[in-house]
Amino acid sequence: SKLDVIEKERLKQQSLQNELAALKNQVNPHFLFNSLNSLSLLVRENPKAAGVFINKLSFLYRYILQSKDQDLLTVKEELKFLESYNHLIKERYRDNFIVNININESLLQKKVPTLALQLLMENAVKHNEISTEKPLQVDVFDENDSLVVENRLQPRMGQVESTNTGLSNLNTRFILHMNREIEISKDDVHFTVKIPIA
């Protein structure tokens, strides 16, 4: 119908603005600053680990630059990117950051919007306390042809209520490129985001 066409056009415009904002955020200055801090420590303490860290960091930014023109990428590519991202986060939080990834091999060639998994991981790291007293565990798994990213709910002290802009931008991209929406749920223990794959 005509309304659908107008709505789709509006979403497309909004998505373009979101994509630009997302691109600025993807090369996140805070993330780069924290990574360089971790790296300067590593260079002194463990040059070999510093070499691995540099490789992961450069892979990360190369992937962001190469994938910026692609709307959808395979789950396999996204997981490879996530592995590098997690490595850098783990270097900062050590054993206090635990990630379990368990995705059926048959889904690896399916597609998701670019950097969707990374955004969900970043969301978990940004909004939750990560400490020796409260290590953060994030589980990434598949369920009924969807991917699920779930973390223990342990909000950072003094954190202002989240605006969820990142998640709503991501949802817009799912509507546009896949005609489906993401599902967000929260109970006393977990924060869960379920994303469709195609």
C-alpha positions, -999 to 999 in steps of 0.1 A, spaced: 0 0 0 9 37 -4 14 40 34 38 11 34 59 28 7 60 61 26 68 43 59 96 24 42 110 56 26 109 73 60 127 44 76 153 45 48 160 81 54 162 75 91 184 45 85 209 66 64 212 91 93 216 62 117 242 45 96 262 77 95 259 81 133 267 44 137 298 47 116 311 75 138 304 54 168 319 22 154 353 38 153 345 46 189 371 71 203 367 57 238 372 21 226 404 32 207 417 52 237 411 22 261 427 -2 236 458 20 232 461 22 270 459 -16 273 485 -18 245 510 6 261 509 -17 292 513 -48 272 543 -34 252 562 -31 285 550 -63 302 545 -88 273 558 -78 239 545 -110 223 509 -105 236 512 -68 224 519 -82 189 488 -103 189 468 -73 203 480 -51 174 470 -77 149 435 -80 164 431 -42 166 441 -37 130 419 -66 118 390 -49 136 394 -15 120 401 -30 86 369 -50 89 349 -19 98 363 0 68 357 -29 44 322 -37 56 308 -2 58 292 -5 24 277 -39 30 243 -42 47 245 -79 55 274 -102 63 276 -139 71 273 -151 107 308 -166 102 324 -133 93 306 -115 121 318 -141 146 354 -137 134 351 -100 140 335 -105 174 364 -128 184 389 -100 178 367 -75 196 364 -98 226 401 -103 227 407 -66 231 380 -63 258 394 -93 276 429 -78 276 414 -49 296 392 -69 320 411 -102 321 392 -130 339 364 -107 348 350 -108 313 337 -142 302 322 -149 268 306 -182 258 298 -186 221 278 -216 210 264 -214 175 254 -243 153 277 -247 123 247 -249 99 239 -213 106 274 -198 98 265 -189 62 233 -172 72 234 -134 72 229 -106 97 232 -68 95 269 -58 97 284 -54 132 251 -64 149 268 -89 172 296 -64 181 271 -37 189 253 -61 213 285 -71 230 296 -35 233 262 -27 248 267 -54 275 302 -41 283 291 -5 284 261 -9 307 273 -35 332 297 -36 361 328 -57 353 349 -64 384 365 -92 404 335 -91 427 311 -91 397 326 -107 366 305 -102 335 293 -133 316 279 -129 281 265 -159 262 260 -159 224 240 -188 211 214 -198 186 177 -205 192 151 -213 166 170 -198 137 178 -167 156 209 -156 174 207 -146 211 231 -124 231 224 -126 268 243 -112 298 239 -112 335 222 -80 346 246 -60 368 241 -23 360 270 0 366 267 21 398 254 56 392 246 49 356 219 71 340 190 51 326 200 40 291 183 57 261 187 24 241 195 45 210 220 19 198 194 -9 200 167 11 183 191 20 155 200 -16 152 163 -25 151 157 0 122 184 -18 102 168 -52 108 134 -38 96 150 -23 65 173 -51 54 154 -81 67 118 -70 73 120 -84 109 126 -69 143 149 -77 172 134 -89 205 146 -74 238 137 -89 271 149 -84 307 142 -101 340 158 -98 374 189 -118 363 194 -114 326 193 -89 297 186 -107 264 185 -96 228 173 -120 201 182 -112 165 168 -128 134 191 -143 107 184 -148 70 
